[in-house]
Amino acid sequence: MRLGLSQASYRWVAYPGLRIDQPEYGFRGMAHPYGSTTRGPEGLHDNVTWWLDRCDEWDLEILYLALSWFDDEAAVAANAAAMAARGIEWIGSVSGAWAVEPDEWPACRADAQRQLKLARAAGMRTTVIVNADPPGAEGQPLPNGGLRFGHFSREIPMDRQIENMIRNLGDFVSVAEEYGIRLAFENHMDYRISELVPVIQGVDSPWLGICYDFANSYSVVEDQLRAAHLAAPYTFVTHIKDMRVQSITTTGEPKFFLTPIGYGHVEVAEIFDILQEGAPDPDDLPNCASPPTLPEFDPQLWMKLSIEWLEANCARHFPSRFQSTAA
């Protein structure tokens, strides 16, 4: 297996719309991280060099970085060349409303193809695809995340969502094949793996697989290990994330808390064993560390704790990264 970095690990210091050093952050009514050692990139955009420095700092060979921040193929190609010069593979992210009905699909397809062209300009082998709402009115931004569709959607029953995704992605994989880019559908706190696997099987293409997020099954009330067994044969890439679960509270509602990798209740080491045994190409499988802190915590500390835990407990899966402890 190979170890990389997910952009979510530094979202509160690097995402243009979330950065704690911008005036807009104050309107969120959230605590500032006093005492944090982490400094984000100087500019709001085109800050790939800062991300590459983080990969070098933690000795990681993959960077998961969304394509939504880019709109120019020449700039994407230049950034890809900078990554290649440092020996870092770029895995992108394409957002799309994959479950829309036939009348909405042409517009969604065109937008997804625009994003995939950027992935082609970057020379990507793999890009994650994420469930998101369809494009809004002309000139309006794409809504954030997938709110219309998913496990808890009341708009379209799940069996029809699966039908729609099979039809729409069955069409879109022809573009992926033409561009030579594998699509990895992420369980993005929206669908269960048990709902995504029928889509992968229904499309039945070597160009469509799964991006397995270790912790996101909690959000849709799905057992992590069962999900890992289901996902493994189709997994092209993973996001390594952990959560602590407080199942009983005085309000009667369970609570989920993000943690550094290894400090929560996700069976991280066991999931690696499942993927090592069942993934299509485990030796080449990209695993992107994704301990996404809340803004009041220090992302550098969370990355340090996560890398140290992975070395102490999962080094044998990453012999090229943890050479001294991999035996």
N, C-alpha and C positions, 0 to 999 in steps of 0.2 A: 504494500500500500504506500501511497504518497501523501505527504502532509502539506496543507496549504492554509491560507488565511481567507476568511470571509469578511467582506466590508462591514457587516453588521457589528463586528467586534469594536469598531470605532465610530459608530454612527453619530453619537452626540458631539463629537469633535470634528467630524469630516463631512457629514451629509449637508449639502447647502441649505436645506430647509429645516435642519434640526440643531445646527451648531450652537453650543452654549456661549460662544463669544460674539454672537450677533444680537442686535437689539431686539429682534423678534422673539428671541428665546424668553425674554421676560414676560411676554404675554401668555406664556404657557402656564404660569403660576407654579413652576416647579423649582425645587431647590438647586442652587448652584453648587458645584463640586469643590468647595473650598479645600485646598490642600492637595488637589490632584496634580500628579507629575506629568500628565499627558498634554502635549500641545499639538493642536491640529495643523493642517497645512495653511500656508500664508494666504493663498487665494481660495475663493469659493469654488472655482471650477478649474478643470484641466490640471489637477494636482496629482497626476499619476506617479510622479517622482516620489512624493511623500509616501504613497502606498508601497512603492518598491522598497523604500528605506525600511518600512515596517517588516516586509518579507525578509530582507537581509538581516534585520535586527534579530528576528526569531528563527532564522535559518529555515525558511519555508519556500517551497518550490512552485506553488500555485497561488494565484490571486483570483478570488471570486469578486467581480466588480461589474455592476449593472451597466447595461448599454443605454439606459434611459438618460444618463448624464451627457450623452454624446449625440451630435446630429450631423457630424461632418466625417465622411469616410476617410479623407486625407488625414485628419487629426487622429482618428482611430488607428489608422495604419502606422502613423508615427509613434503613437503610444505603444502599439503592439511591438514595434521594432525595439523600443526602449526596454520592454519586458524581456524580449528574446535575448537581448544583449546581456541581461543579467541571469539568463537561464530560468526565467519564471514563465509558467504557462498561464494564459489568461482564459478564464472561464466566465462567460457573460451571463446576462439574464434578460430574457424577452418576456414582456408582460402581454397578456392577451385574455380576452373574455371567451374562453374555449367552449363554454357551455351555451352560448347564445343560440337562439332559434335561427332557421335558415335566412330569414329576411335581414338579420343584423350581421350575419357572418361576412359578407363581402367587405364591408368597411373594416371589421376587425382583422380580417385576413390581410388587407392591404397595409394596415398599421403594423401588424406582426412581421410582414415581409420586409417593410422598411427597416425595422429593428434588426432582422436577420441579415440584411445586406451589410449592416455595420459589423456584425459578427464575421461575415465573410471577409470584409476589408481588414479585419484584425487577424485573419488566418486561424480562427478558432476551430478546434476539433469538436468541442462540446459547448452547449449553452443551456442553462437552466431555463425552463419556462414556468411562469408564475401566473396563477389565476388573478385577474384584475378586472375591474369594471370596463365596459366598452368606452370608446372615446366619447366625450361630451359634445356639446354644440361647437360649431366652428369658432376657433379662437380660444376655446376654453381648455384648461389643463385636463389631462387624464386623471380621473378620480384615483385616490390612493388606495390600493389594495382591492381585493375582490369582496364586495359587500353584497352583490346581488345573488351570487351563486355560491354553493358550498353545502356542507352537510346540514346546516341549519336553515337553508333557504326555504322560504315559503312561496317563492314565485314559481319555481319549477320543481316537480317531484324528482327525487334522486334518480329514479330509473330513466327519466327523460333527460336529465342532465348528462347521464352516462351515454345515452343514445346520441345526444348532440355532440358530446366531446369525441366520440368515436367517429362520427361523420366529419366534423370540422377538422380534427387532427389527422384523420385519414386523408383528407385533402391536403393539409398543410405539410405533411411529411414529404410530399413530392418536391416542395421547395427546399426542405432540409436536405434531401438527397441530392438535388441539383447543386446546392451550395456545399455539400460535403460536410454538414454540421449535424451532430447528434443532438437531439432534444431530450432534456431530462426534466420531467414533470415533477415539481416539488409539492410535497404535502405541506402547505404554507398556512397552517392553522385554519384550514378551510375544509379539506377533504380528508377522509380516512384513507389509509393505504388500501384497505379492503374495497374502497370505491375507485381508487386510481388503477389498481391492477386490472379490473375488467376493461378499462379503457385501453391500457397497454396491450392486453390480449386481443381486444376487438380490432385495434388498428393493425396489430401483427406486422410491425415493421422494425428492422434493425436500427432504424433512425430515431425510434422513440423508446425511451426508458424512463427511469425514475431518479430524481434527486431526493434521497432519503434524509430528512431532518430528524435527528435522534429524539428531540423533545416535543415536536409539534403534535404528536398523536395525543398528548394530554389534552390539548385544546378541543378535540373532537371525541373525547371519551373512548380512546382506543388503547389497548395494551401495547406497550412499546416493543416487547420481544415478539409478540405475535405479528405485529406490523413489520418488524425486521425480517422475520422468516418469509412473509409474503413478498416483501420488496426485494430481497436479496437477488433473485434470479434476473431482475430487470434494472438493477442499480448501476447507474453510470457515474454518479458523484454523490457525496454526502456533505451535510452540514453537521458538524459535531457541536451539539448544544446540550445543556443540562438545565434542569429545573428542580427546585425543592417544592414538595407538595405538603401543604398543611391541610390534611383531609377533614379535620374536625376543628371548628372555630365556634366562638360564642354566638356568632351571628347565624350559624347553621349553614354557612356557605363555604365550600372548599376554596383554598387560595393557592395560587401558583406563583413562585418567585424564581426569577432568573438567578443563576449562580455561576461561578467559574466551573469549568469542566471538571467533573469528579466530585463536586461538592453538593450535588443534589441527589435526586432519587432515580434518575435515568440510569439504566443498566449499561453504561457506556462500554465497559470492557466486554460484557457478554454480547453486545451488538457487534462489536468488532469481530468476535469469534464467528458469529453467524454470517457476517459479510465475507470473512476470509474463506469460509466453507462454501458459500452459495452464490457469491457475485460472479458475473460472467468473466471478469478479468481482475481478480483481487490484487495481483501484484502491481497493476497500473491504476488502481482505483484512487481517484482524487478525493481526499477527505479534508474539508476546509473548516478549521477551527472557528467557531462562532459563539464566543461567550459575550452576548450583547448586553453590556451593562446598562443600567439606568443612569441618567446623567449625574446623580449625586455620588456615583462610585468611580473609581479610577480605572479606566480600561487597561492601562499598562500593568497595573497590579493584577487584574483579572487574567490578562494574557500570561503573565509570569506564573501565576498559580496553575493555570490550565496546562501550559507546556510542561511544568514540573510534574503534574499529576499524570499526564500522558506518558512521560518518560518513566515514571515509577511503576506504572500499571499496564501500559500497552506498548512498550518499546519494541517487543518482538514483531509487531505488525508494521513497524516503521524502521527497518534496519538501516536505511540510508540516512535517516535523521538522527537516530539514537544509537550510533554504532557501538559505543562503549557499554551500553546496557541492554542491547537487543537480544543477546543470547538467552 
